[in-house]
Amino acid sequence: MTAGPVHGTWEPRPAARWEDAFLCGNGRHGALVLGDPDDDRTVVTHHTLVRPNDDAGGRHRLPPLLADALPDVQDRLLSGDLTAAEDFTDGRPLQWVRPFHPAFRIRLRHQDAGTAAGLTGHRRELDFATGEATARHGGRSSRVFVSRADDVIVQHVTGRDLTLRLSLDHRLPNAPDDLRVGHGAVLTPEGVLLSLRVRYPGSDLAYTGVTVAAVTGGRTELAPPGARVTGARSILLLTRVLRHTGEADVVAEGRALRDLLATDEPAYDTLLARHLALHRTAYQRVTLDLAADPAERALPGSALLARPRSAALLERLFAAGRYHLLSAGGLFPPRLTGLWTGDWDTAWSGAFTLDANLNLQTASAAAAALPEVTESLACFIQGQLPHWRDNARAVFGARGVVAPAHTDGESGHSYHFSREYPLHLWTAGADWLLKPLVDHDETYGARTPRTAAALAEVADFYEDFLTRTGPDGRLVLVPSYSPENRPSNGGWGALNAAMDLSAARHALHTAAAYHPDRADRLRALADRLPPHRVNADGALAEWAWPGLEDTYDHRHLSHLYGVWPLDEITPYDTPELAAAAHRALELRGPENDSAHGHLHHALIAARLRDGRRVADALGRVLDGDFFHDSLMSSHYPQRNVYNADAAHTLPAVLIEALVQSAPDRLVLLPAPLPALPSGRLTGVRTRFGAALDLTWTPDGGTAVLRPDRTARITLWTSAGAEPLDLVAGGERVVPLPAAAR
């Protein structure tokens, strides 16, 4: 029995599928650990590994040069030609971004393979607090983690008389037959240095994997393409992946890895301690305790997933979601698959999908105290800004920046589009992607210079783009696109999409706050934008242009951007618009049951204080068999298409149902879930600069705030609103009324 939430998961058998492998990562390297006692396989990934797929010599990886044709398309749309934007293209075919793929697998095939049935007590575990995946069976154990401190995959195998073959194996599902592959193996004083070089067909791009295996006891000999170890007591493996052109210096990399072994203490323990100083510190900042049944907390993850209404399941998925999000964020934020895949044929190229998925996955970063994830997003954006400038110039003839809807992490050019998905027309992306960075600045009380600079460029774009007006004299966003939907009576490119309006208004006001010297001009421009429209159904319209009719059955909820994550539409400040947004949410259908659609629905419902709707959307995911034994999720029900949306977004849904904050507001239990009458959430961060611990029961509860800065805010509970004064460095205890249930 356990006294609190379980910060890990376990299974009584090895993973039969790579999707069920336990996941480790440091935001650069990833590892999928299958825990097989006979054939010990760890699939290695790296955020930079994307396969070249250039068409037309790379010409189609540039944004289309359409700016000269823009005025004509705008004229046609404004005059009533609602399909005018469908030929606003250079005629290219749909070009996917470069596909993410795995590197190889580290493989240890034991001499007594096939005898796993005779090995007693098999158990594989994943410890979220340490990032270690462990498999134990009989007298053998294998421990794997990916160091945040040293950027290396570490595996330690121990046992009696370890006799096995060791290799780096590139033969993963759907690996192209025409890869050019070279193996290397060199005996060293410690054991063996293995290398695997893979060059993509028709490209000068390549990647190299390097593993140093330090063997204790027994005998080591070369056995191409790897090595054979006989009678050893332990093997410590250190692995890195290098993406490059030309030849990687395997000897130098091997020397660097061997240097990590030079320690007076056991090398594994030393490496783990350095890693824990970064990983465990981040992971333990926030915890969720739902007073779950101790017997259910003790179950393996696969058994717990069979109990979708279990509080213990939500505890574990919350913990796993934060763990996986932290592990996937570093060099980049998480991809559609986080940091992991075991197949070269990854759905939707394993890309960063920016028009919904990335922001949903990182939605908890500020409140769940993971600035490491926000930093990865900030670095990602910083690296792409030059290409975002190209998009603005090429498509719109404007200064400033326009973000693409899809990227492989290398190119930020807007080139993935078609007539049915004119993603190059989406102008809201930069504001949408910068919003988490603004939240971070509010949370920690300092305006980051690089965020300020990026916001200035977003404002530049709107100053140049917002030049057309409608019959009412208001500015018009034309062409305008609501991902990935269209009016039922119009074309894919339209006018005044609600998301574009919200983004333009928010970007201009936010840039004004960061740049007082431009504030008057930017706010005046924002004030000329039209208001949102409420349609004949009483719902917030997806397009504010009169006559455009809504298409309700769709997975995206882009038009409710003003509700979440913005504070443009709230039950507190704009109750009539909030009611219209709620009606729009009621009318929205689930379309194809995508996980991101359900949880996006839940986030918006939480902002609108509809706990029943939050529970229903969450229940669709929990009942739909969206989670693998690894506690990583899928895109569709019945574990169809490996995808991180549900896994990474679920913690944000639970936090938003329990705590919401703005720079001047705190809302406690805004959307309580009936199935969770009691619990404790500790360590969450607020956008007015306070850490918060929340405890609730059917009879009320308590919130304890520890502010970093002095502020006066409005506190909202079920009893209503009241002012609350906070003093930096102090502690404020707030009682919750019983009606807060």
N, C-alpha and C positions, 0 to 999 in steps of 0.2 A: 504494500500500500504506500502511496506517496502523499505527502502533506500539502503539496501545492501543485501547480501546473507542471507538466512534464516538458522539459526543454530539450526535446529530442524525439526520435522515433526509432522503431526497431521492427524487424521481421524475422520469423523463424526459419527462413529459407533464402537461398541466393535469388537474385533477380533473374528471371527467365528472359526478360526483355530489357533493352537498354532504357526504355522509358521508365522502368521501375528501379533503375539504379539510383543509389543515394548520391547526392550532389554536393560537391565542394567547390569553392572558388574564391578568388581574391579580386575580382573585377577585371582581371587580365587573363590568367589561366583558369581553366575549369577542368574538373574531373568528374566522371560518372563512374561510380564504384559499384560493380555488380556483386562482389562478395562471394564468388564461387570457390569452394574449397579445392576443386580439381584444376580448374582453368581460371586462375585469378586474373581477371581483366579489369583494367582501368582505362576508360576512354578519355583521351586528352583533347581539350579544345582551347582555343585562344580567340579573344574578341576580334583580332585583326584578320582572321582567316576567311577571306571571301574569294570565291573562284572567279577569274576573269570570264566574262561572257560578252565581250565587246562585239557590237554589230557595226558594220560600215566603218571599220577602223576607229571606233570610238566616237564618231561624229554624233551618234544618237545619245551619247552620254553628256551632251551639252544642252542647255535650255534652248527652246525654239526662239528664233529671232522674229518676233511678232509685233513689236512695238509700233511699227509703221502702219499696221493694219488695225490697231486698236481703236482709233477714233471712228472708223466706219462701223465696226462691230458695236460700239457703244451707241452710235446713232440708230442703228437698226433695232437694237434691244429697246431703246427708249421710245421708238416709234411703234412698238408692238410686235415686232418680229421675234417671238419668244424662242425660236430655234437658231437665232443668228450666231450664237457662240459655238455651235456644234462644228462649224468649219473653221474656227479660229485655231488653226494648227498648221504645221508645216508638212503634214501628210505622212509623217513617219509612222512605222508600225509600233505597237506597244513594246517597250523595252523595259524588262525587269532589271532591278538593281542586282549587283553582283551577289550570288548566293553564299550564305554562311555555311560552313561545313566543318566536320570534325578533323582533327589532325591524324591521329592514329590511336592504337590501344597499346598500353604496356601489358605484356602477357607473360605470366609465370605459369607454365604447365608442369604440374608436379608429376614425378615419376610414378606415383601410385594413383594417377588419375583413374577415375572410374570407381573408386572405393568410397565416394562421399557418403553413400548410404551407411557405411560402417563407422563414420565419424560421428561421435555423439555430441549432443548439445550445440548444434549449429545455431548461431545467432549473429545477425548483422545489425549494427546500430549506427545512428547518426546523432551526434551531440551538437545541438545548435550553438551552445555556448562556446565550444572550442573549435567547431568546424571539422571535427574528426569523424570519418567514416571507418568503422571497425567491423571486421568479420572474424568470428572465433568458431573453431570447429576442431574437436578432438584436442590435440596438443598444439595446434597451430593457431596463430593470429596474424592479421594483416591490418595495419592502421594507415590511413591516408588523410592528409590535409593539404591545403594549398596556402602557402604562407603569404600573408599580407605584408610582412616585413621584408622578406627576401625574394619574393616573386618566384617561387619554385614549388613544384609539386613534390611532396615528400611522402614516401611509402616505406613502412618498416614491417618486415615479415620476420616472424620468429617461430621457432619450433625445434623439435628434435630431429636431427638427421634430415635437414632440408635438402632434397634432391629434385632438381627441376631444370627446365629449359627456360631461358629468359630471352625475350625478343621484343622489338618494336614492330607492330604489325599494322600496315596501312589498309588492310583489306576489310573495310567497313561497308555496310550496306550502301549500294548504289554508287560506290567509288568508280569514277570513270576508268574504263579499260586502258585508255591511252595516257594515263599519268606516267611520267618518267620517274622511276623510283630507284634510289641507290641506298644500300645498307653499308654500315661500317661497324667494326668491332675491334677493340684494342684492349689487350690485357694491361692492367695498371697495378701498382703495388697494393692498392686497396681492393681491387676486384676486376671490374671491366668497365670500359667506356663504349657505349653503343650510340650509334647515330642513324638517323633515317632522313634522307633528303628526297623531297617530292617536288617535281617541277610540273607546272600545269601545261597541258598541250597547247602549242601555238603561242606561248607567252614566255617572257623572260622572268616572270614572277615565280618564286619558289618558296618553300618553307622547309626548315630543318628541325627535327627533334633530337635532343641530346639527353641521354640518361647516363649518369654515373651510378654504378651499383657497387657499394662497399660491402664486401662479404666477410663475415666473421666465421672462422673455422672452415673445415672441409677443403675442397679443391675446386678451382674454377678453371675452365678451359674454353677455348673458342669452339663454337659449333654453328657456323654460318647458317642463317643471317644473324644469329645471336650468340649466346653463350650457354654452357652447361655448368651448373653448380651441383656439387655432390657432397653430402654429409655436412652441410653448414648449420650453424646455430642461429644465424640471423643474416638478413640482407637489408641494407638501407639504400633506397633508390631516390635520387634527386633528378628531376626532369624539368626541362624548359623547352619552349618552342620559339623559334626565330623566323619571322617572315622577312623576305629579302629578295633582292635581285643579285645575280652572280653567285658566288660561293660563300657559304658561312664558314667561319673559322671554328671548326669543331674542336680542335685541340685547345684553343683559347677558352671556349665555353666550358669544355671539360675541366680545365684548370680552375675556372671561376667556381664551378660546382664543387670541386674537390676542396677549395678553400673554405667552403661552408662546413666541411667535415672537421676542420682543424680546430678542435676545442678540447679543453681539459675535462669537460663534463660530457656525458653521453650526447652524441650529436643530435639525435632525435629530440631529446628533452630540451636542448638548447634552442633548436630551431622552433620548437613548439612554443617555448616561453616567449620568444621574440614576437611570434605571431599573435599569441593571446593578448599581449599588451595592446594590440590594435583591435583585434576581432572581438574578444570577449568584452572589452570595455564598451564597444559600440552596441553589441547585441543586448547587454544587460541593462541598458538605459530604460527600457520600457517593458512592462510585463502586464499580462491580462490574466486574471484569476476569476473564473466563473463559478466557483464553488462546485465543481463537477464531482461526480461519483468517483471515489478513489479506485474502485475496481475497473471502471472504464478508462481512467487515466493510465492504467497499467497495461492496456491492450496494445498489441501491435497496430501499426497504422492501417493495414489492410482490414483488420477486424473493426477498427473504429470507423472507417469509411462506410462500413455496412450499417452504421447507426447514425444516419444523417441528421437526426434531431438531438444528438448528444451534445451537451455543453462541453464535454471533454474533447469532442472533435473540433469545436470552434476554438477552444484553447490551443489545441495543437496546430490547427491551420493558421491561426494568428501568429504563433511563434515561428512556424515554418515559413510563413510568408515574409516576415521580417528577416529571418535568416537567409532565405534565398535572395531577397532583394539586396541585402547587404553584400552577399557573396557575388552577385552579378554586377554590382556597381563599382567601377574603378576607372580604368582607361576610358570606358564608355558606360552609359547607363544600360539597363537591360534591353536586349533584343526581344523580338516576338517569342523566342525560346529562352529568354534569359541570357545565359552564357553557355548553354549546353545544347548539344545534339549528338546523336549517335548514328546519323544517317546523312549521306551527302545530298539527298533529295529532300531538303527542308522546305516545308510549306511556306509559300509567299517569300521565298528566298531567305527566310530567317532574318528578315530586314528589321530596321527600326521603322515602324509605321507610326507616323507623327500626327496623323489627323485624329487619332483617338488613343491607340493602344499604349504608347509610351507614357503619356501623361496619366493615364489610368494606373499603370503599373507603379509609377513613382508618386502616386497621390498621397501616400502616407509619410513621405520623407520628412517633411517639416514637423508634423505633429508627432510622429513616431520616433523622433530624435535620431534621424539618420542623415546628418549633414554630409556624410561620405557619399551618399547617393546623389544629393543635390550638387555636390562638387563634381561628380562625374558628368552630370547633365550640363553644368556650366562649362566644363572643358570641351565637351562634345559640341556645344553651340559655338564656343569661341573658335574651334577649329573649322567650323563650317561657314562662318560669316562671310569670308571672301566669295564663296559660291552663292550665298544668299544675295549678295550684291549683284552678281551676274544675273540672277533670276529677275530681280527688279528691273534692271536695265533692258534685258533681252525681251521679256514678255510685256512689260508695262511702260518702258521708256522712262523709268523713274529712278531717282536717287533712293538710298536706303536699302532695305533688305526684305526679301520674301522667302519664307522657308518652304522647302518641298514637302510633299506628303509621304514620301518614302525615301530612305537612304540606306546604303550599305555601311555607313560609318566613314567611308572614304570621301565620297562625293556628296556635296550638298546641292548639286544642281538639280533643277526640276526637269526631269526627263521621263519619268514614269507616268504616262497619261495616255488616254485614248478618248474617243468620242463619248463613250458611255461613262468614263471616269475622267473628266477634264481637270485633273488634279493640279495642273499648272495654273488654274484660275483661282485657286484657294489663297486668299490674302490674309486670313486670320492666323496662320501658323506661327508667325514670329511672336505675336502676343501670347498665344496659347502656350508656347514652349518657354517663354520667359516668365510666365506667371509663377511657377514654382520657385524661381530665383528671387522674385519679389517677395513671395511668402517667406523665404529664408531670411531675407534682409529684415522684414518686419519681426520675425521670430527672434533674431539675435541683435536687433537694434542698431544696425549699421548698413548704410547704402554702399554696396560693393561697386567699385569703379567700373569693372567690366560690365556689370549689369546696367549701370547708368549709360555707358557708351553704347551698348546694344539697343537700349530703349530710345536713345537719341536717333539712331538709324531707322528704327521702326517709325518714329515720328516723321523723319525725313520722307519716308515712303508715302505716308498718308498725306503730307503736305503736297506732294506732287500728283498723287493719284486722285485725290478727292477734288475734282474740278467740274464734274457734271452735276446738274441740278434737275429736279423733277418739276412737275406742274405747280407744286406747292412752294417752290423756291428752296426746298431743302436739298442738301447734298444727296447724291445717289451713289451707292457702291455698284458699279457696273463695269465689266461683268462680275457676278457674284456667285459663289458656289457653296453649297451646304453639304459637307462630306457625309456620306457618299450617296446622296439622295437627289431627287429632282421633283419639281411640282407635278401634280397629276395631270396638269393641262399645259405643261411647258417643257422647255428643253433642259439639258443638263446644266448649262450655264445660264444663270438667271440674273435677277436684280435684288439687291437689299436682303440677302440672306441674314437671318437673325444672328447667326454666329459672327458673320463679318461685321455687322453693326456693333455688336457688343465688344468685339475685339478692337475695332477702330476707336470707339469711345473710351474703352479702358486704356488702350495704349497711349492715347493722347493725354488723358488725365494723369496717368502714371509717369509718363515722360515729363510732364509739366512739374510734377512733384519732385522729380530727380534733377530737373534743370530749371530753376526759378527764372533764369534770364529769358527763357522761351515760354514761360508759363501762360502769359496773357494770350499770346498768339495761338498756342496749342489748345487752350481751353475754349477760345472763341471758335476754332475750327470744330471741335467736338460738339459744341452747342448747336452747330448747324446741321448735325446729323438728324435723321428722322427718328421718331420714337418707334418702339415695337408696335406691332399691329395685333389686335385680338380678332380672330376670325369669327365666322357665323356660328361655329360650335362653341364659342366662348373660350377657345384655346389660344394660347400664344402662337401666332402663326410662324411657320418656319421661314417664310419670306414676307417681309414687311411691305412689299410692292402690291398695290391693290390688284385684285383679280387672279393672283397666283394661288392655286389651291393646294392644300397639304396632302402629302402621301404619308399616311400614319403607320403602316406596317413596315417598320424599318429598324434595323439593329442600332443605327447611330442616333444619338440624341443631341446633335450639334447645336440645334436651335435653343437649347436650354443652358448654353454656356453662361448666360447671365445669372443663372441660379447656382450652378456649380461648374467650375471652381470660383467664379467671380462672386462678388457681393452686390451686383447690380440689381438683382431682383431678390427680395427677402420678405418673409412674413412680417418683419418688424418695420421696415422702411417703406416698402412698396406693396402693401397687402393686396391691392387689386390686381397688379401684375403677377404677384405670387399665386393668386387664385387662378389666373389664366394659365400660368405655367403648370399648375397642378392638373388643370383640365387637359392640357396637352400631354402630360405624363399618363393620365388615365386612358387617353385615346391611343397611346403608342403601343403598337403590337411588337412581339418579340422576333418577327421575321424568321430568321434561320437558327434561332436559339444559340447565338454566339455568346460565349462567356462574357466578353467585354460589354455586350449590350445589356445583359442582365445586371451586371454590377455597376455600370454607368447609371442605369435606372435607379439602383439602390442608393447611390451617392446623391442623386438629385432628390429622391424621395426623402432622404435624411435631412437635407437642407430645407425641405418644405414641411418638415415635422410630421411625416407620415410613416410611423413605425410599422404599421401593418403592411404597407407597400414595400418597405425595406425588407421585412421578413419574407414576404412573398418572393421578391426578386432573389434574395439570398437562398431561399428554399429551392428555387428552380435549379440553382447550381449544385446545391448539396444533394438534392434528390436525383439529379441528372447524371450521376456517375462521371463527374468531370475530373476527378483526381486519380492519379496513378499512385501505386504503393509508395513511390518516392515522395509523395505529397506535392510534386509538381503537377500542373493541371493540363487540361486539354482545351482546345478552342470550341469543340462541339461536345454534345452529350455522348455517353458511352465511351469516354476516353478516346475520342476521335480527333486526331491532329494535336501533337505535342505543342503546348503553348503556355506561356507564363502569365497571361492576363489575369485569370482567376486567382492563381496562387499569390501574385504580388498585389492585387487590388483588394483582396478580402480584408486585410488589416485596416485599410483606409475606411472601408464600409463600417466596420465595427466601431472604429474611433469616431467617425462622423455621427453615428447613432447615439453615442454617449457624450461626446464633447465637441463643440464647435467654437471657433474663436475668430474674431476679426481684430484689427488694431484697437478698436474701442468697444468690443463686445465679447462676452462669454455666455454661451448657452450650455446649460447642463441638462443632460438626458433629453435632448430635443426630440428623439425618435426612439423611445425605449422599446425593446423587443419583448413581447409577452413571455416568450420561452426562456428569457434570461432575467428572472426576478431579482437576483442578487449577484454581486461581483465586486471586483476591485481592479481598477486600471491605474497603474503608477508610472510616473515619469514622462507623461506626454508634455509636449511643448505648446505654448500658445503664441499667437501672433502679436500679443502685447508684452511679450518678454517674460513669461512666468512658466515655471514647471508646475505641473498639477498632478495630484493624486486624487482619484475619485473612488469612493466606496458607496454602494447603494444596496438597499434591501427593500422589501415590500413596505417597510415602515418609514422609509426616508433614507437619509444618507449624509455623507459629509464630503466636501471638497477642500483640500488643503493646497493653497497656492504659495509658491516661493518665488516672488518676482525678482528679476534682475534689474529692473528699472521702475521708477515711480510712475504711476499712471492712475487716471480715473477712467473706469470703464462702466458699462451697463451690464449688470448680471441679469440673465433671463433664466427662470425656472418655471415649473408648472404653476407657481403662485403668481407669476407676472414678472415685471421688471423693477429693478432698483439700482441706484448708483453704488459703486464699490470702489473704494480708495485703496490702492496698493502702494507700499513703500519698499523701495529697493532694499534687498538684504533681509527683509522681514519675512514673516509667515502669517498668512491670513487663513483662518478656518471658517468655512461657509457651510452652515447646516442646510440640508435639503428637506423640503416638506414631504410628507408621505404621499401627497398627491402627485409627486414627481414620477410615480410609477407610470 
